[in-house]
Amino acid sequence: MNKSNRKSIVASFGLLSASLESGQAPEHEQEQEQQPVAAPAPPSVKRVGAGVIGAAHRAIDDIRTERDRLKAMVEAGTLSVREIDPSLMDPSPYPDRLPDDDAAAFAQFKRSIEAEGQKVPVQVRKHPASPDRYQIVYGHRRWRALSAIGRAVLAIEIEISDADLILAQGIENASRQDLTWIERALFASRLDEASIKTHAIKAALSIDDAELARMRGVYRAIPRDVIEAIGRAPKVGRPRWGDLAKAISDNAERLASLRAALASTEGIGGSDQRFLVALQAIKSSAPKPEPAPIATGSGQALGEYLASAKEVRIKASGALGTEFLKFVEAELPALAERFVHNRSSGA
């Protein structure tokens, strides 16, 4: 079995509901748009077992077979769809979205649910710590909309472990176009925290080693409370998040200034603007280095130099300083040789 053709079977479950998260009905619902899902009320509700969910260890053919089986069960009405009071449902313990700046999009989604009804059931599992409650696997936006309009939620109950739940969400997220770069990076951090193996994280988010390294560089440098205070930042891509991470890594003491700046913008502007505020705050709080003098042993000034982690600038003072600059330039090849020699000899 080719490793490139392996993927977790939990992705199948997302196909039943992920499409409505972006406001689109899945294929079988587009054909039966006027046929909302009925909600049978059997005396005893069966849970749909996720089976042996070996993350990144099942063939694509197996996934397709399972997907087709689940789709057929939904279309035939043989899945145990039930109504659940939204107040008995809790979000996934592993959130995959940051708060949205645009309330209008959610308001439109809510109006659509109110007018046309819930077309796809959400997926839930029994709450691990509270047997009378449920946790959402897929369908958080539908749950929020139905809670807001005071309607019961049509749901399918499945059995899924914590590790498989977080991996399932990751696989679903890989195909969603509306998640921003930092939301995907935050989800990668939660996979890390859940001790999901590196190869499974890459499979779940459809990323390579280099991209995972970039994500880790950002979420390990920028505290989560800072990322959450900034928000989704849809117009801010990986390079600028990398800039912010580097600025923080260079001097973690700047975080206090950054947090204070973000606190002053709470409830003001969008997440893209908050990112700019954060970046400006951490850059402006950086101490400006002072140039150091260069002089001969007798105290005669030759110039001054300004050093940073990756750069040294020398400014000449007078005719003697200009000669000194030429001398330094001529000595650079010999200095490089001495550097290499010292490193190889351990000096």
C-alpha positions in Angstrom: 0.0 0.0 0.0 1.6 3.3 -1.1 2.1 5.6 1.9 1.2 8.6 -0.2 -2.3 7.1 -0.7 -2.9 6.7 3.0 -5.1 8.9 5.1 -7.2 8.6 8.3 -10.7 7.2 7.8 -12.0 9.8 10.1 -12.0 12.2 7.1 -15.1 10.3 5.9 -17.2 11.7 8.7 -16.3 15.3 7.8 -17.7 14.8 4.3 -21.2 14.5 5.7 -21.1 17.9 7.3 -18.2 20.1 6.5 -19.8 21.6 3.4 -22.5 23.5 5.4 -19.8 25.1 7.5 -19.1 27.2 4.5 -22.8 27.6 3.5 -22.9 24.9 0.8 -24.9 21.7 0.9 -23.2 18.4 0.0 -23.8 16.7 -3.3 -26.7 14.6 -2.2 -28.4 17.5 -0.5 -28.1 19.7 -3.5 -30.2 17.2 -5.4 -32.8 17.0 -2.6 -32.7 20.6 -1.4 -36.4 20.7 -0.6 -36.2 17.5 1.5 -34.9 18.5 5.0 -33.6 15.6 7.1 -36.3 14.0 9.2 -35.7 13.4 12.8 -36.9 9.9 13.9 -37.2 9.4 17.6 -36.4 5.7 18.3 -36.6 4.6 21.9 -32.9 3.7 21.8 -30.4 5.6 19.8 -27.5 3.7 18.2 -24.1 5.4 18.0 -22.2 5.2 14.7 -18.9 3.6 15.6 -15.8 5.1 14.0 -14.3 1.7 13.8 -10.5 1.2 14.0 -9.4 4.7 13.1 -5.7 4.2 12.4 -4.6 7.7 11.5 -2.7 7.8 8.3 -2.8 4.0 8.1 -5.8 3.3 5.9 -6.0 3.2 2.1 -7.9 5.7 0.0 -10.1 2.9 -1.3 -11.1 2.1 2.3 -12.0 5.7 3.0 -14.1 6.0 -0.2 -15.9 2.8 0.7 -16.7 4.1 4.2 -17.7 7.5 2.9 -20.1 6.0 0.3 -21.6 3.7 3.0 -22.2 6.7 5.3 -23.7 8.8 2.5 -26.0 6.0 1.6 -27.1 5.6 5.2 -27.9 9.4 5.4 -29.8 9.3 2.2 -31.8 6.3 3.1 -32.6 7.7 6.6 -31.1 4.6 8.3 -28.7 6.6 10.4 -30.0 7.4 13.9 -30.6 11.1 13.5 -32.1 12.7 16.6 -33.1 16.0 18.0 -30.9 17.3 20.9 -31.4 20.4 23.0 -28.5 22.7 22.0 -28.0 23.6 25.7 -26.9 20.0 26.2 -24.1 20.3 23.7 -20.6 21.6 24.2 -18.0 22.6 21.6 -15.1 20.3 20.8 -12.3 20.6 23.4 -10.0 21.4 20.5 -11.3 24.5 18.9 -10.2 25.0 15.3 -11.5 28.6 14.7 -10.7 32.0 16.1 -13.5 34.4 16.6 -14.7 35.9 13.3 -14.5 39.7 12.8 -17.4 39.6 10.3 -20.7 39.1 12.1 -22.6 39.6 8.9 -21.6 36.3 7.4 -22.8 34.4 10.4 -26.0 36.4 10.5 -26.7 35.4 6.9 -25.9 31.8 7.7 -28.3 31.9 10.7 -31.1 33.4 8.5 -30.6 30.6 6.0 -31.0 27.9 8.7 -34.0 29.7 10.1 -35.7 29.9 6.7 -34.8 26.6 5.2 -34.1 24.4 8.2 -31.1 22.3 9.1 -30.2 20.2 6.1 -27.2 18.2 7.5 -27.0 16.8 11.0 -24.2 17.8 13.2 -22.0 15.0 14.6 -21.6 14.6 18.3 -20.1 12.2 20.8 -20.9 11.5 24.5 -19.2 14.0 26.7 -16.3 12.0 28.3 -16.8 13.7 31.7 -20.6 14.2 31.7 -22.7 11.3 30.4 -25.8 13.5 30.1 -24.1 15.9 27.7 -22.5 15.8 24.2 -19.4 17.2 22.5 -19.5 18.4 19.0 -17.3 16.7 16.4 -18.5 18.6 13.3 -21.1 21.4 12.9 -20.2 24.1 15.4 -21.6 26.9 13.2 -24.9 25.0 12.8 -25.1 24.5 16.6 -24.4 28.2 17.2 -27.1 29.2 14.7 -29.7 26.8 16.1 -28.9 27.9 19.6 -29.4 31.5 18.7 -32.8 30.9 17.1 -33.9 28.5 19.8 -34.3 25.3 17.8 -33.3 21.7 18.6 -30.2 20.4 16.8 -30.4 17.4 14.4 -27.5 15.2 15.4 -25.8 11.9 14.7 -23.9 10.4 17.6 -20.6 8.7 16.9 -18.0 7.0 19.0 -14.5 8.6 18.7 -11.5 9.0 21.0 -9.9 12.3 21.9 -6.9 11.6 19.7 -9.0 10.6 16.7 -11.3 13.6 17.3 -8.5 16.1 17.0 -7.0 14.3 14.0 -10.4 14.2 12.3 -10.8 18.0 12.7 -7.3 18.5 11.3 -8.1 16.5 8.2 -11.4 18.3 7.7 -9.6 21.7 8.1 -7.1 20.8 5.4 -9.8 21.1 2.8 -11.4 24.2 4.1 -10.6 27.4 2.2 -11.8 29.9 4.8 -9.3 29.0 7.6 -6.5 31.5 7.8 -2.8 30.5 8.1 -2.7 31.2 11.8 -5.8 29.2 12.5 -4.2 26.2 10.8 -1.0 26.8 12.7 -2.9 27.0 16.0 -4.5 23.7 15.1 -1.1 22.2 14.4 -0.1 23.3 17.9 -3.1 21.5 19.4 -2.1 18.4 17.6 1.4 18.7 19.0 0.0 19.2 22.5 -2.2 16.1 22.0 1.1 14.1 21.3 0.0 13.4 17.7 3.0 12.2 15.8 4.6 14.5 13.3 3.8 12.3 10.2 0.1 12.3 11.3 0.1 16.1 11.8 1.5 16.6 8.2 -1.1 14.1 6.9 -3.9 15.8 8.8 -3.2 19.3 7.5 -1.7 18.3 4.1 1.6 20.1 4.8 5.2 19.2 4.4 8.2 19.3 6.8 9.1 22.8 5.9 5.6 24.2 6.4 5.2 22.4 9.8 8.6 23.8 10.8 7.4 27.3 9.9 4.2 26.8 11.9 6.1 25.6 14.9 8.4 28.5 14.7 5.4 30.8 15.0 3.3 29.1 17.6 6.3 28.3 19.8 7.4 31.9 19.8 4.1 33.7 20.1 2.0 32.9 23.2 -1.4 31.6 22.5 -3.1 34.4 24.4 -1.5 36.9 22.1 -2.6 35.0 18.9 -6.1 34.8 20.3 -6.1 38.5 21.2 -5.1 39.3 17.6 -7.6 36.9 16.0 -8.0 35.3 12.5 -6.1 38.1 10.6 -7.3 36.8 7.2 -5.1 39.3 5.2 -1.9 38.4 7.2 0.0 35.4 5.8 2.8 33.3 7.1 5.7 35.7 6.3 4.4 38.5 8.5 3.5 36.1 11.3 7.1 34.9 11.0 8.2 38.5 11.4 6.2 38.9 14.6 7.6 35.6 15.9 11.2 36.7 15.2 10.7 40.0 16.8 9.4 38.3 20.0 12.1 35.7 19.9 14.8 38.4 19.8 13.5 39.9 23.0 10.7 38.2 25.0 10.6 41.2 27.3 8.7 43.1 24.6 5.7 40.9 25.2 4.5 43.2 28.0 4.3 46.1 25.6 2.6 44.0 23.0 -0.1 42.7 25.4 -0.7 46.3 26.6 -1.2 47.5 23.1 -3.6 44.7 22.3 -5.6 45.3 25.5 -6.1 48.9 24.4 -7.6 47.8 21.1 -10.1 45.3 22.5 -13.3 45.6 20.6 -11.8 48.1 18.2 -11.1 47.3 14.5 -10.6 44.0 12.9 -8.0 41.3 13.5 -5.8 42.5 10.6 -5.6 45.9 12.2 -4.8 44.3 15.6 -2.0 42.4 14.0 -0.5 45.6 12.8 -0.8 47.2 16.2 0.9 44.2 17.8 3.8 44.2 15.2 4.3 48.0 15.7 4.2 47.7 19.4 6.9 45.1 19.6 9.1 46.8 17.1 8.8 50.3 18.7 9.5 48.7 22.2 12.8 47.4 20.9 15.7 49.4 22.4 17.7 51.3 19.7 21.4 50.2 19.8 23.9 52.9 20.4 27.1 53.1 18.2 30.3 52.2 20.0 33.5 54.3 19.4 36.6 52.9 17.6 39.9 54.5 18.7 43.6 53.8 18.7 45.5 52.9 21.9 46.4 56.6 22.3 42.7 57.6 22.1 42.7 58.9 18.5 39.2 58.4 17.0 38.9 56.2 14.0 35.1 56.0 13.8 32.3 54.1 15.3 30.5 50.8 14.8 27.0 49.5 15.3 26.5 45.8 15.8 23.3 43.6 15.7 22.8 39.9 15.6 23.3 39.7 11.8 25.1 43.0 10.9 28.1 45.2 11.8 28.3 48.7 10.4 31.5 50.8 10.6 31.6 54.5 10.1 34.9 56.3 9.5 35.9 59.4 11.3 38.5 61.6 9.5 41.3 60.6 7.1 42.8 58.1 9.5 39.4 56.5 9.9 39.1 56.1 6.1 42.5 54.4 6.0 41.3 52.1 8.8 38.2 51.1 6.8 40.5 50.1 3.9 42.7 48.2 6.2 39.7 46.2 7.6 38.5 45.5 4.1 41.9 44.1 3.1 42.1 42.0 6.3 38.7 40.3 5.8 40.0 37.3 3.8 42.6 36.6 6.4 40.0 37.0 9.2 37.8 34.5 7.5 40.7 32.0 7.3 41.5 32.4 11.0 37.8 31.9 11.8 37.7 28.6 9.9 41.0 27.5 11.4 39.8 28.2 14.9 36.6 26.4 14.4 38.2 23.3 13.1 40.9 23.2 15.8 38.4 23.9 18.6 40.2 27.0 19.6 
